[in-house]
């Protein structure tokens, strides 16, 4: 039996890069067979694209790497609970496991709000693990928004 390896530090590195670029500090990585195959951060302002969430960009990059629209056997690590749109993309991509850090009471779509994966029409429901490195991710977000108010 092999030990569990967390990839949340890599996602947090992406979140810090997002904050440094003036984006909401959310980062994501996609892992397959213990290796990171895609990294992304929020880039909505940079790309003038409301869908340029870290999860969406990581999914797109991983699909390119694998040459498939399905990410079967892949894990997504993200620093904030995915919104409903990202949860829909996660289901469509057939991601096996979702690990997220901070819960999002305002815009979350997995453990909060619409709970996309619990909906009877969800195409796929990954295993979900929330609260990993929650304090660190939440602090990044709070400090980012406090600096803008």
C-alpha positions as a LaTeX table, in Angstrom:
\begin{tabular}{lrrr}
\hline
Residue & $x$ (\AA) & $y$ (\AA) & $z$ (\AA) \\
\hline
Unk1 & 0.00 & 0.00 & 0.00 \\
Unk2 & 1.34 & 3.43 & $-0.91$ \\
Unk3 & 0.99 & 6.56 & 1.17 \\
Unk4 & $-1.25$ & 9.50 & 0.39 \\
Unk5 & 0.42 & 12.47 & $-1.29$ \\
Unk6 & $-1.17$ & 15.89 & $-1.18$ \\
Unk7 & $-0.76$ & 18.19 & $-4.14$ \\
Unk8 & $-2.45$ & 21.13 & $-2.42$ \\
Unk9 & 0.88 & 22.96 & $-2.02$ \\
Unk10 & 1.22 & 23.06 & $-5.81$ \\
Unk11 & $-2.32$ & 24.43 & $-6.10$ \\
Unk12 & $-1.53$ & 27.03 & $-3.42$ \\
Unk13 & 1.55 & 28.10 & $-5.42$ \\
Unk14 & $-0.77$ & 28.75 & $-8.36$ \\
Unk15 & $-3.14$ & 30.72 & $-6.09$ \\
Unk16 & $-0.26$ & 32.90 & $-4.90$ \\
Unk17 & 0.72 & 33.53 & $-8.54$ \\
Unk18 & $-2.88$ & 34.56 & $-9.27$ \\
Unk19 & $-2.84$ & 37.04 & $-6.38$ \\
Unk20 & 0.48 & 38.48 & $-7.55$ \\
Unk21 & $-1.12$ & 39.05 & $-10.97$ \\
Unk22 & $-4.11$ & 40.83 & $-9.42$ \\
Unk23 & $-6.45$ & 37.87 & $-9.91$ \\
Unk24 & $-8.59$ & 36.25 & $-7.22$ \\
Unk25 & $-6.14$ & 33.79 & $-5.63$ \\
Unk26 & $-7.38$ & 30.42 & $-6.78$ \\
Unk27 & $-5.06$ & 27.76 & $-8.12$ \\
Unk28 & $-5.52$ & 24.25 & $-9.43$ \\
Unk29 & $-3.50$ & 21.25 & $-10.50$ \\
Unk30 & $-4.54$ & 18.01 & $-12.15$ \\
Unk31 & $-2.74$ & 14.82 & $-11.21$ \\
Unk32 & $-2.61$ & 11.47 & $-12.95$ \\
Unk33 & $-0.63$ & 8.49 & $-11.68$ \\
Unk34 & 1.02 & 10.64 & $-9.01$ \\
Unk35 & 2.28 & 13.26 & $-11.49$ \\
Unk36 & 1.03 & 16.79 & $-12.11$ \\
Unk37 & $-0.08$ & 17.00 & $-15.74$ \\
Unk38 & $-1.64$ & 20.50 & $-15.64$ \\
Unk39 & $-1.34$ & 23.64 & $-13.52$ \\
Unk40 & $-3.48$ & 26.74 & $-13.70$ \\
Unk41 & $-4.52$ & 29.84 & $-11.82$ \\
Unk42 & $-7.41$ & 32.22 & $-12.16$ \\
Unk43 & $-6.86$ & 34.39 & $-15.25$ \\
Unk44 & $-10.26$ & 36.02 & $-15.81$ \\
Unk45 & $-8.98$ & 39.59 & $-15.89$ \\
Unk46 & $-5.85$ & 38.75 & $-17.85$ \\
Unk47 & $-7.78$ & 36.87 & $-20.53$ \\
Unk48 & $-10.97$ & 39.00 & $-20.25$ \\
Unk49 & $-12.82$ & 35.72 & $-19.96$ \\
Unk50 & $-15.34$ & 35.01 & $-17.19$ \\
Unk51 & $-14.77$ & 31.27 & $-17.67$ \\
Unk52 & $-11.00$ & 31.48 & $-17.06$ \\
Unk53 & $-11.29$ & 29.95 & $-13.61$ \\
Unk54 & $-8.31$ & 27.91 & $-12.42$ \\
Unk55 & $-10.30$ & 24.68 & $-12.65$ \\
Unk56 & $-11.47$ & 25.33 & $-16.21$ \\
Unk57 & $-7.99$ & 26.21 & $-17.41$ \\
Unk58 & $-6.46$ & 23.18 & $-15.69$ \\
Unk59 & $-9.09$ & 20.90 & $-17.24$ \\
Unk60 & $-8.43$ & 22.34 & $-20.71$ \\
Unk61 & $-4.67$ & 21.91 & $-20.30$ \\
Unk62 & $-4.98$ & 18.33 & $-19.01$ \\
Unk63 & $-7.28$ & 17.40 & $-21.90$ \\
Unk64 & $-4.64$ & 18.72 & $-24.31$ \\
Unk65 & $-1.91$ & 16.73 & $-22.56$ \\
Unk66 & $-3.95$ & 13.51 & $-22.69$ \\
Unk67 & $-5.52$ & 14.16 & $-26.09$ \\
Unk68 & $-8.97$ & 13.42 & $-24.71$ \\
Unk69 & $-12.04$ & 15.25 & $-23.44$ \\
Unk70 & $-12.20$ & 12.73 & $-20.59$ \\
Unk71 & $-9.88$ & 12.91 & $-17.60$ \\
Unk72 & $-10.71$ & 9.46 & $-16.25$ \\
Unk73 & $-8.33$ & 8.49 & $-13.46$ \\
Unk74 & $-7.28$ & 12.10 & $-12.83$ \\
Unk75 & $-7.51$ & 14.07 & $-9.60$ \\
Unk76 & $-8.18$ & 17.81 & $-9.38$ \\
Unk77 & $-6.66$ & 19.78 & $-6.51$ \\
Unk78 & $-8.04$ & 23.32 & $-6.14$ \\
Unk79 & $-7.73$ & 25.94 & $-3.43$ \\
Unk80 & $-11.41$ & 26.94 & $-3.36$ \\
Unk81 & $-14.60$ & 24.93 & $-3.60$ \\
Unk82 & $-15.56$ & 24.95 & $-7.29$ \\
Unk83 & $-18.45$ & 27.11 & $-8.47$ \\
Unk84 & $-21.42$ & 25.43 & $-10.19$ \\
Unk85 & $-19.97$ & 26.01 & $-13.69$ \\
Unk86 & $-16.64$ & 24.45 & $-12.73$ \\
Unk87 & $-18.43$ & 21.57 & $-11.00$ \\
Unk88 & $-20.28$ & 20.94 & $-14.26$ \\
Unk89 & $-16.98$ & 20.87 & $-16.17$ \\
Unk90 & $-15.50$ & 18.50 & $-13.58$ \\
Unk91 & $-18.44$ & 16.13 & $-14.06$ \\
Unk92 & $-18.24$ & 16.38 & $-17.86$ \\
Unk93 & $-14.51$ & 15.61 & $-17.77$ \\
Unk94 & $-15.15$ & 12.57 & $-15.55$ \\
Unk95 & $-12.50$ & 13.58 & $-13.01$ \\
Unk96 & $-12.13$ & 10.78 & $-10.45$ \\
Unk97 & $-11.41$ & 12.78 & $-7.30$ \\
Unk98 & $-11.79$ & 16.43 & $-6.31$ \\
Unk99 & $-9.74$ & 17.82 & $-3.45$ \\
Unk100 & $-10.42$ & 21.41 & $-2.43$ \\
Unk101 & $-9.14$ & 23.67 & 0.32 \\
Unk102 & $-11.53$ & 26.46 & 1.37 \\
Unk103 & $-15.29$ & 26.12 & 1.34 \\
Unk104 & $-17.14$ & 28.86 & $-0.55$ \\
Unk105 & $-20.41$ & 29.74 & 1.19 \\
Unk106 & $-21.19$ & 32.45 & $-1.38$ \\
Unk107 & $-20.41$ & 30.82 & $-4.73$ \\
Unk108 & $-19.61$ & 27.17 & $-4.10$ \\
Unk109 & $-21.36$ & 24.52 & $-6.13$ \\
Unk110 & $-20.15$ & 21.31 & $-4.51$ \\
Unk111 & $-20.63$ & 21.36 & $-0.72$ \\
Unk112 & $-22.59$ & 24.65 & $-0.72$ \\
Unk113 & $-25.31$ & 26.07 & $-2.94$ \\
Unk114 & $-26.62$ & 23.81 & $-5.70$ \\
Unk115 & $-24.39$ & 20.81 & $-4.85$ \\
Unk116 & $-24.02$ & 19.90 & $-8.50$ \\
Unk117 & $-22.71$ & 16.38 & $-7.96$ \\
Unk118 & $-25.73$ & 15.47 & $-5.81$ \\
Unk119 & $-28.17$ & 16.46 & $-8.55$ \\
Unk120 & $-29.94$ & 13.49 & $-10.20$ \\
Unk121 & $-28.96$ & 14.82 & $-13.64$ \\
Unk122 & $-25.21$ & 14.92 & $-12.87$ \\
Unk123 & $-23.39$ & 12.93 & $-15.54$ \\
Unk124 & $-20.66$ & 11.93 & $-13.12$ \\
Unk125 & $-19.88$ & 12.49 & $-9.45$ \\
Unk126 & $-16.24$ & 12.41 & $-8.36$ \\
Unk127 & $-15.11$ & 11.50 & $-4.89$ \\
Unk128 & $-14.96$ & 14.83 & $-3.03$ \\
Unk129 & $-12.64$ & 15.82 & $-0.19$ \\
Unk130 & $-12.94$ & 19.35 & 1.18 \\
Unk131 & $-11.07$ & 21.36 & 3.77 \\
Unk132 & $-7.51$ & 20.32 & 2.85 \\
Unk133 & $-5.20$ & 23.24 & 3.80 \\
Unk134 & $-8.38$ & 25.25 & 4.31 \\
Unk135 & $-6.87$ & 27.81 & 6.69 \\
Unk136 & $-4.03$ & 28.73 & 4.33 \\
Unk137 & $-6.30$ & 29.06 & 1.30 \\
Unk138 & $-8.88$ & 31.06 & 3.25 \\
Unk139 & $-6.17$ & 33.41 & 4.51 \\
Unk140 & $-4.95$ & 34.06 & 0.96 \\
Unk141 & $-8.47$ & 34.97 & $-0.10$ \\
Unk142 & $-9.21$ & 37.15 & 2.95 \\
Unk143 & $-5.95$ & 39.08 & 2.58 \\
Unk144 & $-6.51$ & 39.57 & $-1.14$ \\
Unk145 & $-9.99$ & 41.02 & $-0.68$ \\
Unk146 & $-9.04$ & 43.06 & 2.43 \\
Unk147 & $-6.35$ & 44.81 & 0.38 \\
Unk148 & $-8.98$ & 45.86 & $-2.18$ \\
Unk149 & $-11.52$ & 47.27 & 0.24 \\
\hline
\end{tabular}
